[in-house]
Amino acid sequence: MNRTFISVTLLAALLLAGCNRGGDGIGPAQQAGKAIDDAGARAQAKVDAAGARVQEKLDHVNDKIDKINDRVTDKVQAQVDKADAAVREAREGAKEATEKVGRKVEETGEKMQQAAK
């Protein structure tokens, strides 16, 4: 019985010593919680840094896309301007051709009238 009593007492002392607060006044559960909080904060900092790097890359890519869009827009606008000029020239040509045909028809009509006299 003496042995059992000493074993139980020693076990109880060890259990109580394991649950006692250390020299800094923080118990094991608090230490574990702090370690979890610290790990979470470190992980969040790494995620934030990675997110910032990704955003930086996206901004760079968006800038390049904007420049490409500007160049494409300029080229498309130049083609539209050329097409407009070609249409204007075609209209002028058609107008001139119509006027020429009108003059020829008028001349022919006059000749026909003179021939009929």
Contacts in CASP RR format, 6 or more apart in sequence:
PFRMAT RR
TARGET T0000
AUTHOR 0000-0000-0000
METHOD contacts of the structure
MODEL  1
MNRTFISVTLLAALLLAGCNRGGDGIGPAQQAGKAIDDAGARAQAKVDAA
GARVQEKLDHVNDKIDKINDRVTDKVQAQVDKADAAVREAREGAKEATEK
VGRKVEETGEKMQQAAK
18 28 0 8 1.000
19 27 0 8 1.000
19 28 0 8 1.000
20 27 0 8 1.000
21 27 0 8 1.000
26 34 0 8 1.000
END
